[in-house]
Amino acid sequence: MFPVLSTLLATLLVGTVLTFLSGKYARWTALLVSFAFLAEVGYLLMYFPGWPGLAGGVPQFADSESYAWIHLGWLQVNYTVGIDGISLVLIFLTAILQIATVVYSWEEQKKPAAWFGLLLLTCLGCVGVFVALDVLLFFLFWEAVLVPMFFIIGYWGGPRRRYAAIKFFVYTHVASIVMLVGLLALVFYSGATSFDYSSVFAAAPTLGVATQAFLFLSLFFGFGVKFPVVPFHTWLPDAHVEAPTGGSVLLAGLLLKLGGYGLIRWAVFVLPLGFHEVQPILFVIAFASIAWGSIVSLAQRDLKRLVAFSSINHMGIVLLAIALGSSLGLLAAVLLMFAHGVVSALLFMTAGSVHHTYGTRDIASIGGITPTTPTLSTMVMVGSLASLGLPWLISFPAEFTALLATWDGLAYWVLIPLGILVVTAAFYIWMMQRMLFGPPKGVPPTAHDLPWYETAGMGILAGAAILFGVLPFLLVNLITNSPIRGFAGL
């Protein structure tokens, strides 16, 4: 069988090295690599055979590959990769965001080879996380993502970039260590014969309920900081505000999704007894994140901080959907992660373009910008309306599915996220009313509409938000080709 997943990783790895070495041609190299990566993902989408199902009670994966890597006595580590519908959807999201970010950043002049190389390296790490089916391979890719993002924030960021970069690195690295200890304890205490996902999955049911619950909480801490959810969220606003636009796009669009994916793949599926034991804790944290993210967003004047805090709200809904423990909830969680990846990336791009054009992101300082920058205003509206859940845009089917799953699992508790959605609509409508409409305010005479590369980058994401809002079954059919079929509800 052709090693398509290894080819995917090799394309990004070789492309990243070539981009670092390309000097002034780095943007072209990055663009060609992004197109090649998108074409390979398109091949995976076209020929994805569907979820192979279970073998001996263990989930199987499509296009799987496994090669011996480190075999030293009890240490049995393999290079094992594979995909199902969940990971394929998130790899597709990575391909979309990579090409959109490269195009949007086309005129980056500050060390362009390093900039585009680090963008590709970040995407390589994310794809590695989504395909890795070995504990140590998963952790290596997980940690590899932190390094390029640290430099992206610390070198290309705003005035407090070093503080934000160090805070981001410390928070996420400490959480990663706790997660690693939990994964290793899972392997050793379960008696798994290797570090492969299939071996761990088969051995984990032998653990007692208390042990599973303890291991689940350790994994949840590592994944929850990356989400992030309350109370692990405090690094996120600083990182987003200080990060350059491309860094914010990948941070919100991809890195936050690693936490949700890891929680589903390595905790919910592997430790079902522990998951059910700690469900009440997950519900409390989810509701707190949903409420906190929306309410704090109402008080923001900085457009980037508003989008950053709204991400906490959306990730809270993802956690709620996961915590329901049903196939419908898990479907909603993956749909929400894809939707948030596209919409938050679009909104961070609009925030960057507002700053480039008007010299500020302060919502109260500018107004009536639509006649001057109609394309930018259109992108702001598409992103905002998608984020608040307007029908025919990508977030609507995802949020509707999440609310339906919540009603099935918690009945009238669904009124909490439903009520918070009204608050979410309020702060986005308030922002649009202040910035886009009314008499012009704070518009410099040199203000002009978007350059072609920013229009193209945002256009890719706006097109995806509309396409998958109108045709959500394209994603749903993929996601249901995964082990979520093993849960009740689909």
Helices and strands as residue ranges (DSSP letters): H 4-20, G 23-25, H 26-47, E 54-55, E 58-59, E 62-72, E 75-83, H 85-104, H 112-131, H 135-144, H 146-156, H 161-190, H 197-203, G 204-206, H 209-226, H 235-242, H 245-250, I 251-255, H 256-263, I 264-268, H 272-298, H 303-323, H 327-358, G 363-365, H 374-387, H 395-410, G 411-414, H 415-436, H 452-470, H 473-479, G 483-486
